[in-house]
């Protein structure tokens, strides 16, 4: 457990920041939480609205079992208590984005209780600086519709396509003490949700949004009054919100003011938060159990099936990559940060083991290094994700195997990879057709060495009188003369023999 | 009374509110009588007959009925509901 040293320097001394996050994560499902309308993003306005979502009189909600299952699986992945008995409540408020006049949510008996997430504050060494952030609860609720204010001079337009889509609200404990911790928490939560497959984590499309609770205090004091900044939609904005809101609060307190518990909005263009005064008197939600819905009771079979369907989670996977595959902590962390990357790596690993006829552990390091340097480098250049990679795991494994068995050198492998990207041909075919095979022909290597030494007699002299750094120069020249195809180890050995 | 009316978005004149006060007090008084019953240790009853919540399959069975959805809207435009401008 690491204590944060993040402080805000005020005129009256140092201030500590206290942060809690409420994350709204859209549940991955085909249909909405209580209706059979589709959840697909980007449809024509009001095309994905049923009479239930439009709150026509007499319509009754029926919960989508998949949304319940995804909430339970997520709760399990957060090491949280699963409540076999939960219930839906009505949260009453009037706004044009919610025709029911109430949101169906779970205030009194949420489906998931206390849990926690371990975050790491040092990417290079993920086991060094860890901290557990408590989860207070996770509950299911409906999303609201979307309002557009800029399409008409006197009217706002309402699109109810999102209305009724299932959300998981994941509430943390006020355990974070710096923008970096909040960023790490959000990233880790997103990773877990994507591994579990319960939310796509796409913050641009609004699949994940955070309400950011911030207060400040003198270190060791009681919690101060908090403000809540609504609907922040990126990790960077969450961190900026915290920094600005904490500094604003320190300014207010130090100039003799008090913090009002209120709802605020983050404005990314101005990089500031401001009060949403219009909603101040709207906070009397008059919650009560929804009489349209019976309590939700989960049996052992349901819970067991949820548990069995969970994949290996990122922390377990990272530790396994370190202990069983012998990867460095950093490489293991990078490979497991996204479910897609880990999936690709494991496919590559299986193909590499097959191609080389060796256990996975023996081919893991070379495969990981190739993926993280060569493949990542190429994907970055092309602006593609790993799922869009033009090279398949099997094709990558073929290339890695050619280096491993000494057919080509690492330098030639880089060239072969470029040709693979351009032509889509396999590594073996490229090496064969273009004559790129590494040579271990001592005759040819010796001839090349002899020529290099003859052409650089002055440097040979310097080397022999003690300037040993020149060795690399000779290696380079010999490799160049051999067009990169000489076995580097043999070049080293032969050079040493001749020079010394 | 005024707050309850405003939360429910019901416009009421002062005269109407005045008439409503004794009625509301009557309702509250009646409900308060229920507090006299000792319910210690009794689970709240959620349904009259033993019944559990049914769950739906995750299948799209509804939607694409925009005309029906918008049929009663006083001001539908370009496929949207039009409402008096509300800005945060």
Interface residues (C-beta under 8 A of the other chain):
Chain A: X29 X30 X31 X35 X36 X37 X38 X44 X45 X46 X47 X48 X49 X50 X51 X52 X54 X62 X63 X64 X65 X66 X67 X68 X87 X92 X94 X95 X96 X147 X148 X149 X151 X152 X154 X155 X156 X157 X158 X159 X160 X265 X276 X278 X279 X284 X286 X289 X293 X294 X295 X296 X297
Chain B: X3 X7 X9 X46 X47 X51 X52 X53 X54 X55 X56 X57 X58 X59 X60 X61 X62 X63 X64 X65 X66 X68 X69 X70 X75 X77 X78 X79 X80 X81 X82 X83 X84 X85 X86 X87 X88
